[in-house]
Amino acid sequence: MALSALRGAVGFLTQLPVGTDERAFEAFCDTVWVVPLVGYLVGLLVSLPFLFAGPPETVALLYVLAIVAATGINHADGLADLGDAAVVHGGPAKRRSVMRDTTVGVGAVTAVALAVAGLTLGGLGLAAVPPTVAIGIVIAAEVGAKLGVVTLAVAGRSSHAGLGEKLLDASGEDMLLASVLAVPAVALTWPAPTAAAAVLAGPLVAVCLRQWAHARLDGVGGDVFGATNELARIAALHAGVVVWTLS
């Protein structure tokens, strides 16, 4: 069951050719605690540019390209939809209708532009630290972002029927198991608390987005999960760089 769930999680959260199917996806929805394991896999892949001894600007660009290659843009689409919902006037039903609209608005453009800028600047910051530390922060950021997804699955309520609804049956046991899986990531920069800051940033972002979504959208949907993954990664990267700089 766990292996099938992990395959479903990799298929849902990445572009890696794992050959996912409906059975694997259903197993993933029933076993959300496996998600941090995907963070380790993605983190290892997208951290490779920091082994390249090139100009910081080039390393940062390669890092952003690696994220796109490994994870695609599906979750960025969720962030774009949330950007449109954030700027529209009206109640939850109006905001959700804007999110279903295929027209790309100024809120979506702004949200994605800020996300790309945040990733790029985070990559520049990482290029200025020792490679082993940069790799540790990147892996911890991915694990933290995935722990944020689990946090949302446990604490959120559904705003409407759809993909996100399937993930919202998670329990406290899922959160406990996911947290245990995230512990090794905390130790990646030990004794410096850098990786710990990156991991903790993920659930913090999830809690903030959960509060916003419950108030503005009357609950959580698939787009909120996607936005949580993207924003948590960015917050985790910058948290890690800041803590390393100050420590």
FENGI-V973011 format. One line per field, one symbol per residue. burial: b if it has 24 or more other ideal C-beta (glycine too) atoms within 12 Angstrom, else e. A space follows every 50 residues. Layout:
burial->???
This chain:
burial->eeebbbbbbbbbbbeeeeebeeebbebbbbbbbbbbbbbbbbbbbbbebb ebeeebeebbebbbebbbebbeebbbbbbbbbbbbbebeeeeeebbebbe eeeeeebbeebbebbbebbbbbbbbbbebeeebbbbbbbbbbbbbbbbbb bbbbbbbbbbeebbebbbebeeebbebbbebbeebbebbeebbbbbbbbb bbbbbbbbbbebbeebbebbbbbbbbbbbbbbbbbbbbbbbebbeee
